[in-house]
Amino acid sequence: MLLRLSWTPLSARMQLRLESRSQTSRDAVLRNLQNYAQYSSKTSPIFLSNLAQQNMPRPRYIFLPWTREARKEEGHVPREECGWKWAGGSFRRDVLEIGFYHFSNFYAQTRLRTIAFVGFILSVFLTIIVVEKRREALQRCPPGHANRSRSLSKLATSLYHRFEQRGIPSDIDEAIELYRAALLLFPPGHSDRSTSLNNLANSLQNRFKQRGIPSDLDEAIELYRAALLLRPPGHSDRPSSLNNLAISLNGRFRQRGIPSDVDEAIELHRAALLLRPPGHSLRSAYLNSLALSLHDRFRQRGVPSDVDEAIGLHRAALLLRPPGHSDRSTSLNNLANSLDDRFEQRGIPSDLDEAIELHRAALLLFPPGHSLRSLSLNNLAVSLQYRFEQRGVPSDLDEAIELNRAALLLCPPGHSVRSLSLNNLAVSLHDRFKQRGVPSDLDEAIELHRDALLLRPPRFKERGTLFDLDEAFGLYVQLSYLSHAVSRSDLTAAKSWVTSAEEMNHESALLAYQTALKFLDQLVTILSSSPRHFDVVKVAIASLAMDAFSCSVRHGALTTAVEMVEQGRAVFWTQLARLRSPLDELSLSGDTGAALEKEFKQLSFGLRSAFDQSTEEQSPQIRQLTIQWNDVVSRIRMQPDCSRFLLPPLFSDLQKAAAEGPVIIVNASEYSCDALIVLSSQDPVHVPLDITRTEVSELSSEFRSVAEQFGCSDYQLKLVGILRKLWNHAVDPVVQALRVSNVHPGSRIWWCPTAEFTLLPLHAAGPYERKKDNLSQIYISSYTPTLATLVRARERVSRYASTQYFVAIGQANPERGKELRHVAPELAAIAQCLVPIVSSFTSLRDSLATVQGALDALNHNQWLHLACHGMPNRTQPFDSSFAMRDGPLMIKDIIRSNWQNPEFAFLSACHTTVGDEESPDESIHLAAAMQISGFRSVIGSMWSVDDDVARQVVSVFYRNLIDGSGRLDCTRAAVALHEAVKSLRKKIPLEQQIVFVHIGV
């Protein structure tokens, strides 16, 4: 694993984010040694290859600080003058001693070594003289003297500068106490109070950098806030105060990972930048600061727009720092690192090539002798290694190794970054060994890692040789105890543990999956529920839940399998569902519970209403809503009997989904394919399936190809062949197990498929032979995307049980799309059947069937029939829509709704259960959107629906939806659909018999 030497947190390729707490760097080195231990233990070379390919941790970056002297004010130390701006905190304290004073820029660019050295020595002696003179001046100003406050501040400032030059702890301690004393002499209302607050905050901030005491940083932030309040809009020092507070909040974010800190820092940086317009001497510095904070947030959450904006800001800053500018090297380096990170996320080769050229240009500005040359060498080496991994050009790796060697020579024993430099050289040599098989490369890599490990303070008790695999996995286990806010790097680390444990068949595999899913849940929670974040969620999820399910089944932990697959699938809908969670239990908790319920509902409504409407200007408000929502959830969990509020459900909760019939989870993983039958009053039943995930994927592709041919002459034989394979390898084994479990023929069952199984018509499987029953002749099938969704639907009881309001919406002539000739007869048949039954029947057709008309109608009706064109979008699923007269009624519109107690929706349209083809487990489709919006029962379609067939099915369906008391009953929807199709079986083709599916209760 590469460690990019930098002041930034590690990115997603790291197995474990290296915080400012140095012991985690030791963990990273130990994990690298674990990889080599596997070579030494003569374990599977396939595993080692896969581990290297899939889990190569990413390097660390140098994000150089900027220091640009704007002004000097007696007794005042502006943060933007003497403070440092880091892009991350993972290596903050280690590099503080490097020093990046103005003389070093001058020195690096002119190479006037003698002048630089003499200037530095003179500045040190001058500071010593100034300190003593100011001590004498303070003695002449005893308590009560009019000038005592000024003398205290002057001496404190001199000690502060001496601390910056020499790093003597007693200097910063004394400066802080003097600043405290001075502050007491500047009471509220004093004109110099804001300056005094700022100076004390600066000193505490610097002491925090040296010693890492959290209370120093917390106090500095509060002091900066107080100073900012005294510098309202229009105040000359307001930009400085905004900047100082932003930098401190960003520093705390790097230490603790609290999302709200970086969000606030970004907004403060934006406000400060507005006060540094084009032409201002400090504009480039403020551009750089905002870019670095955005990059920090990108590394935690992975939202592409953050890194895009950071790159744009870095480019703007670079334009303001032409050749010869003292901070040009900083901008070159920072832009390169941002491009590296974007390359890692999107794989655009030009980003990596540009990053390498920028790193080369930056290196030229750090000539031999420059204090930061080793870090620049390292960054270029890491980028070259990226390119080697992508393109396999040996010269890139060879150059990376030589650069890493050069960097190591500049980090002699005792140097703060030596362990990281040792690590990076070792990783490069390891890669070359894997490519060329030269034993000396591996031997050297192991020795370098050993040397690196010795330089990191121990965190765990060592029980023996580092090549003991149990010891290595013991280190992985420590991930499960992380207490700080989770980042993408932590999730990547947990996934690396999962991969290692699976390949080695290690007993910690189950814990690894549980840890990874816990991290996933925490990471999703800090993202606002916006389609803009869906790609981030997709990358984070991958096949994690399905593999966790397989692992649990293989370990015999069947209830755990149910819990984990539930936690890691449909996570986007799960997060949205949390915004609609009922709080009935809080109503019994007195005034506090009532207040929490009101606050939760208001914030949830605000977040739902803002779904996909966030512009750059609105984003801060939405992030603030998200922070407040998470806060109120934490407070709700402190209430009696609410400790698990909105936490992933336990099996005892999920088992309620099977109250009316068994739920069958059908899972496809690279490790195994299995089904679990969840029953209402006993443990799950395991059914192993004789099929691989590759075969499931191939069957799914074959089915999609056939579905595109529906209507052609030879498609039916192909369709029957697919349904037979599905029966033989997946459905029939489940049916046999259901019979053993005394689930009688004619009973209702619910399918909960995962992976590519979600794209296959399980409900239609069968032998399709004479004298043999297909599934539809044995059981009545429904679907549910997750068990929790079904539980919520079962528990949601309408407050309007005595009244039934029904709306039928039909759009036969949409803005785009061909005419649907049978929509009008379809709605007429529904009206004929239901007008005598329901309390209210509304029909919207043609010009009345608009987007807003439909949304308004649903605000007053609990029962819906929608007949129109369905428009799926397989690449941008949130843009899937129903075609109305004036345009598309999109999933986004549905999600933002706040319909009261919806019951049932029949979506008589094409492709309403078709979602994102790359992430089928997220179930982002029209039918699921209706369900997440509150509909307990939904009928949807898996492919194209024939207009006339829809009319025939609907006519029979609604007659069967009426119960014995003459009322509509949404829990009869599956049976009604079953009976309707059964009655039309001889009249309509096979693919139209099985196109409609039931979802929900």
C-alpha positions, 0 to 999 in steps of 0.5 A: 500500500502506497502512502502519499506523503502529504498533509491530506487524508488518505484517499479511497485506495488506502486500506486504512485512513492515516489520521494524525494519530500516528499509530494508524500508519503502523497499521498500514505498514503491518497490512503491507507486511501481511501481504508479504507474509502470505508469500512467505507462507506459500499461500495462493498466488491467485489471492495475492494477485487479486489482492494487489489488483483489487485492493492496492491502497492509494498513495498519500499526497503532499498538499503544500501550505500557502503563506503569503504575507498580506500585512503586519499589524502590531500586536496582531498575528493574522491567521492568513499571515502566519497560519498554515493551510493544509489540505488534510490532517493525516500528517499534520504534526509530522511535517510542521517542523519542515518549515516553509518560511518565505526565505525558503521560497526565495532560497529555492528560486534564486539559490542564493544560499548564503543570503538565505542562511544569513537572513535566517540567522539574523531573524533568529537573533533579532527575535531573541532580542525583541523578546527580551526587550518586550519582557523589560517593557512589560515589567514597566507596565504593572497591573493597572497600567494603561499600556499593560494590555498592549505590552502583554500582546507584544511579548506574546506575539514575539514568543509566538514568532520565536516558537514558529522559528525554533519550536520550543514548547515553553514559548507557545505555552507562555504566549497563550497565557499572555494572550489570555491575560491580554484578553481579560483587559479587552472586555466586550465592547473594546475596539481591540477585543476581536484582535485579541480573540484572534491572536489567542486562537492562533496560538492555540491552533499552533499548539494543537498542531504541535501536540494534537490536544483536541481541546486546544483546537476546540477552544481556538474554533470558539475564539475564532467564532467570537472574533467573527461576530465582532467583524460584521459584513463590511469590517476590514478584517472579516475575510481574515476571520472567515478564513481563520475559522474555516481553516480551524474547522477543516483541521478538526474535520481531518482529525475527527471526520465530523461532516458538519465541520468540513461543510461549514468550512467550505461555506466560510471559505466561499464567503471569504472568497467573495471578499477577495475579488479578482485583482486582490493580492490574496485571491489565489490563496483563498481559491486554494483554501476553498479547493483544498476543503472541497477536496477533503470533502470529496475524499470522505464522501466521493461526490464528483462535483466536489473534486471537479470544483476543486480542480477548477479552483486550483486551475484559477489559482495557478493562473494567478501564480505565473512562473516566478511566483513564490507559491506556484509550486504549491498550486502545481502540486495541489492541482496535480493531486486533485487530478490524481484523485479524479483519475482514481474515481473515473479512470480518465487517462488524460487526468493522470497524464496531466497530473504527472506533468504538473508534478514534474513542473513542481519538482523543478521548483524544489531543487536539491537542498529544498526542504520539500523536495523529498515530498515532491519526489514522492508525489511524482513517484506515486503518480507514475506508479498509478500510470504503470498500474493502468497501462503496464509500462515498465519504465514508469515503475522503474522511474517511480522506484528511482524517485522513491529512492531519491526521496528516501535519501532525503529522509535520514533516520529521525526524519518525520516522514521516513517511515512513509518513504520506506513504505512507498519504496517497498510497495513499488519494489513489490509491484516490480517483483510481481511483474518480473519475479526478481527475488531481490525486489521482494527481499528488499521490500520486506526489509523496508517494510520492517524498517518502516514498522519499527518507526511507527509506535506500537498500537497492538500487543505483538504475540509473535512473528509478523508473518503469522497470518492470525496476527495480520488478521488480528490487526484487521480486526481493529477496524471494527473498533474505529470510533471516528466518523467513517470515510470512504478510506475506512470502507475501502479498508474494510473491503480489503479485509473482506477480500483477504479473509475470503481468499484465505478462508479466515474466520474473521470474514463474517466480522469483516463483512459486518464492519464493512456494512456498518461503515457503508451505512454510516457513509450513506447517512452523511450524504444528502439523499440526492440523485447526484450522490447515487453514483457514489452509493453504487461504487460503495455498494458493489456486491458487498451485501450479496457476498456478505449473505453468502459468507453468513450462509457458509458459516451457518449464520442464517439470521445474520445473512438476512440482516446483512443482505438487508443492510447492504441493498436498496440503501438509497431507498432505505435512506429515503424511507428513514425520512418517512419513518413513523414516530408513534412510539414517541407520542408516549414520551411526553413533551420531549417526545412530541417536540422531537417528533415535530422536529423530525417530521419538519426536517424530513419533509424539508429533505424530501422536498429538496430532493434533486432540487439542490443548486450550488446556492441551495447545497449549504442549506440542504447539508445543514438540514442533513446535519440537523436531521442526523442530530435529531435522530441521535436525540431520539435514540436517547429516548426510552425504548428508542435506542435502535431508531432507524438503525439497521433492523434485526432479524426479529424485526425483519421476520415480521415480513413473513406474517402472511406468507414466506419470503424467499431471498434468492442471492447470487454471489461469486462465492455461492448462490443460495436461497433463504426461506424466511418463515414467520415462526421459525429459523430461515430455511437454507436452499443451496442453488445449483448455479453460479453467479456467472451463469445467472448473469448470462441467463439474465443477459439472454432474457433481456435479449429475448425480451427485445424480440417479443412480438417476433415469431421465434421468441416464445421458444427461447422464452420458454427455454429461459423459464425452464432453466430458471425453474431447474436451477433456482425456483424448483429447489425452493418449491420443494423446500416450501412443500417440506415446510408445509407451505400449501399450494395456493398460498402466497409467497414473496420473492426478494431477489438480489443481483441479476436475479432481480432482472429475471421473472422468477414468478413465471418459472416452470417446466412448461411441460404437460402434466407438470405445474409451473410455479404460477399453478402452485403458488401466488407470487409477489415481490419485495425489494427488501424485507423492511419495505414489506414490514413497513407496508404491513404496519402502515394502516390507513386512517381513512379505512372507512372512505376510499378515494380512487383516481384513474389517470389515463394519458393516451396522447402524451407530449411524446410517444405514440397514441394508446388507443385502449386507454379510454376503454380501460378507464371506462371499464374501471369506472363501471366497476368501481363507481358504485363501490368507492367513496369517490371516483375521479377520472383524469384523461388527455388534457387533464392528465398533466404532471401537476394534475396527477400530483394534485390528484394524488394529494386527495386520493389513496387509490391510483390507476395510471394508464400511460407510456412508461419511460425507463432510463437505464443509465439515469434511473431517477429520470425514469418517468410516466408520459403525461400530456405536458411532459414526464412525471419523473421518479424525482417528482414522486419522491418529493410528494407527501401523499397521505396514506396511499394504499394501492397503485396499478401502473398500467404502463411499460417497464415500470420495474426496470431500473439502473442496469448496473445496480439492479439491487438498488431497485431505482424504478417507477414501481419502487418509487411509488412504494417508497412514497407510501403505496402499500401495494403496487402492480407494475410491469417488467417489460413492454405491455400490449395496450389491448392486453392491459385493458383486458387484464384490468377489466378482470382485475378490479372485479377480483380486488373487491372483497366479500364486504363489497370494498376494495382490499389492497391485500387482495391485489396479488390474488386478483392479478393471479385470477385475471391472468389465469382467466385470460391465459388462452387469449393472450401470448405468454410474455403478456401473461407474465409481464405484470408483477405484484409488489408489496402486501 
